[in-house]
Amino acid sequence: GLMGCMSTKVVFDGRWNPSSRPSYEDYMDSYLLGFIGQPSISVSKICMDQRPLALQRVKSAEDIFLGVITLGIYTPSTVNVWCGD
């Protein structure tokens, strides 16, 4: 938690505007400091008939707080997906 927030992003299309609101936002649940339960994200299912623009996985302050108070048993990440036309 002392390292601050962490973010990983994959940009599929150069027209992605990072300041726009994501089309999809949800938690990815993982356990035991992230070693168990790394679920996958299906961008094609989320965007359906739209073009995927970007995917971002963030360890927000809230995610880090949840990991700290559960002593690393529950360590979520926030996932954002942007879809275009």
N, C-alpha and C positions, 0 to 999 in steps of 0.2 A: 503494500500500500504506500510505502514511502517513495516509490519510483514515480508516482503520478499516473496520469492517464496514458493508455496505450491505444494505438489505432493502426489497423491494417486495411488498405483499400486496394481494390482491383477496378480499374477503369476499362470498360468495354468499348466505350464510344467517346470520342473527343468532344462531343456536344454536351457532355455532362456538366451541369452547373452545381458545384458543391454547396452553394448557398441556398439551393432550392430544397423544399421539404421532401423527404424520402417517400416513395410510394408504399413502402412496407417497413415496419420497425417491430422487432420482437427480441426476446431474450433467447440466448442459446444456453441451455443448462449444461453444466459440467460439474464434476465432483472430484474431491481429493486433489486439490490444487490444479485441476484441469486435466489430470491424467486419465480420468474415466468419463465417458459420455460425451465425446466431442461429436455432436450431431452435424449432419451435412445440410446444406442449404441448396435447394433446387431453384435457381434463378428463373429457369424456363417455366416452372410451375407458378412462381410468384408473378411474373410479368405476363404470362399466357401469350396473347397475341401481340403484345407490345415488345419493343426492342429493349433489352437490358442495357442500361447506361453505366451503372457502377454498383459495386457491393462494398460495404465497409463494416468491419468488425471492430467494435470499440470496447475497451475496458474503461467504463466511466467511473466517476467517483462513487456513484451508488453501487456499481458492481463490485468495486474494491471494498467498500464498506461491508457489503453482504458477505464477502469472502473472509473479512477480518472477524466479524462477529460470530461466524460459524466455524472459526478456526481452520479455514481452508476446506471444510467438508463440502460446502456449496460455493462454487466459484463461477457465477454467470458472466456472460458477455452480451453486449447489445449488438444486434445486427440491423443494418440499414440497407435497403435495396432501392435504387432509383430505376424507374422504367420510363421509356419514351414512347413516341408514337410509332 
